[in-house]
Amino acid sequence: MPKPKRKKPSKKKTSKTGADGLKRVAINRKARHLYEFIEHYEAGISLQGNEVKGIRESGADLKDSFVRIEDGQAVAIGIHIAKYSNDGAADYNPLRERRLLLHKREIKKIVGRINEKGYTAIPVEMYFKGSYLKMKLGVARGKRSFDKKQALKERDIARQMQREIKDQR
């Protein structure tokens, strides 16, 4: 008598969660091209009302955003968070300044770096870590045009080497 066929388990659809368990919401790719990052920090973000729902629904945009230190607090400026579709409030500002939650010693380190000539603090990516929204913040120095060209050449060479290795297999 033949054995009955077993059903294969169905594959669940995975979200944008990476191998590190973080669900990325926004990535500032332009900043990676324009800046050379020296240090990275993880900061929480102080949000109001339905902003978390708006981020889950339509994401956020980190283009042209930066971090300023005001009165001993880190403030993110220029982050665009879309309005939640089911929110009835009419007075929503998607580009408002949002406070970043960092330890005082981290803020002091960032201030020390920013006060050096040529350094700035830039939001690199925004992600959910569990149920908390976090931001990866980078202290960076602007790249010069020849640095950008050099980085592009190195990337092309690495890509070419990967192709050759793959073709040899």
GIFEN-V133517 format. One record per residue. N is the residue number from 1. RES is the residue in three letters. PSI is psi in radians with two decimals (999 if undefined). Layout:
n;res;psi
N;RES;PSI
N;RES;PSI
//
This chain:
n;res;psi
1;MET;2.25
2;PRO;2.58
3;LYS;2.50
4;PRO;2.53
5;LYS;2.37
6;ARG;2.51
7;LYS;2.45
8;LYS;2.48
9;PRO;2.43
10;SER;2.52
11;LYS;2.23
12;LYS;2.55
13;LYS;2.26
14;THR;2.60
15;SER;-2.90
16;LYS;0.29
17;THR;2.26
18;GLY;-3.08
19;ALA;-0.42
20;ASP;0.06
21;GLY;0.21
22;LEU;2.36
23;LYS;1.81
24;ARG;2.34
25;VAL;-0.73
26;ALA;2.49
27;ILE;2.34
28;ASN;1.45
29;ARG;-0.59
30;LYS;-0.64
31;ALA;-0.61
32;ARG;-0.48
33;HIS;-0.65
34;LEU;-0.38
35;TYR;2.69
36;GLU;2.03
37;PHE;2.32
38;ILE;-0.83
39;GLU;2.73
40;HIS;2.52
41;TYR;2.66
42;GLU;2.21
43;ALA;2.55
44;GLY;2.88
45;ILE;2.33
46;SER;1.96
47;LEU;2.82
48;GLN;2.62
49;GLY;-2.18
50;ASN;0.39
51;GLU;-0.64
52;VAL;-0.71
53;LYS;-0.66
54;GLY;-0.66
55;ILE;-0.76
56;ARG;-0.62
57;GLU;-0.87
58;SER;0.16
59;GLY;-2.93
60;ALA;2.88
61;ASP;2.14
62;LEU;0.06
63;LYS;2.45
64;ASP;0.44
65;SER;2.74
66;PHE;3.02
67;VAL;2.35
68;ARG;2.54
69;ILE;2.05
70;GLU;2.15
71;ASP;0.68
72;GLY;0.22
73;GLN;2.49
74;ALA;2.31
75;VAL;2.23
76;ALA;2.25
77;ILE;2.37
78;GLY;0.13
79;ILE;2.18
80;HIS;2.04
81;ILE;2.07
82;ALA;2.65
83;LYS;2.47
84;TYR;2.32
85;SER;-0.55
86;ASN;0.21
87;ASP;2.26
88;GLY;-0.20
89;ALA;2.33
90;ALA;-0.40
91;ASP;1.11
92;TYR;2.25
93;ASN;1.87
94;PRO;-0.29
95;LEU;0.35
96;ARG;2.78
97;GLU;2.37
98;ARG;2.31
99;ARG;2.40
100;LEU;2.46
101;LEU;1.78
102;LEU;2.77
103;HIS;2.69
104;LYS;-0.67
105;ARG;-0.60
106;GLU;-0.72
107;ILE;-0.71
108;LYS;-0.68
109;LYS;-0.76
110;ILE;-0.76
111;VAL;-0.73
112;GLY;-0.72
113;ARG;-0.74
114;ILE;-0.58
115;ASN;-0.33
116;GLU;2.57
117;LYS;2.29
118;GLY;-0.06
119;TYR;2.59
120;THR;2.89
121;ALA;2.24
122;ILE;2.34
123;PRO;2.21
124;VAL;-0.83
125;GLU;2.78
126;MET;2.36
127;TYR;2.81
128;PHE;2.24
129;LYS;1.71
130;GLY;-2.17
131;SER;0.06
132;TYR;2.43
133;LEU;2.20
134;LYS;2.80
135;MET;2.34
136;LYS;2.12
137;LEU;2.30
138;GLY;2.37
139;VAL;2.15
140;ALA;2.85
141;ARG;2.41
142;GLY;2.39
143;LYS;2.58
144;ARG;2.90
145;SER;-0.65
146;PHE;-0.47
147;ASP;-0.71
148;LYS;-0.75
149;LYS;-0.72
150;GLN;-0.73
151;ALA;-0.70
152;LEU;-0.72
153;LYS;-0.78
154;GLU;-0.71
155;ARG;-0.74
156;ASP;-0.73
157;ILE;-0.77
158;ALA;-0.72
159;ARG;-0.73
160;GLN;-0.71
161;MET;-0.70
162;GLN;-0.70
163;ARG;-0.77
164;GLU;-0.72
165;ILE;-0.72
166;LYS;-0.67
167;ASP;-0.52
168;GLN;-0.38
169;ARG;999
//
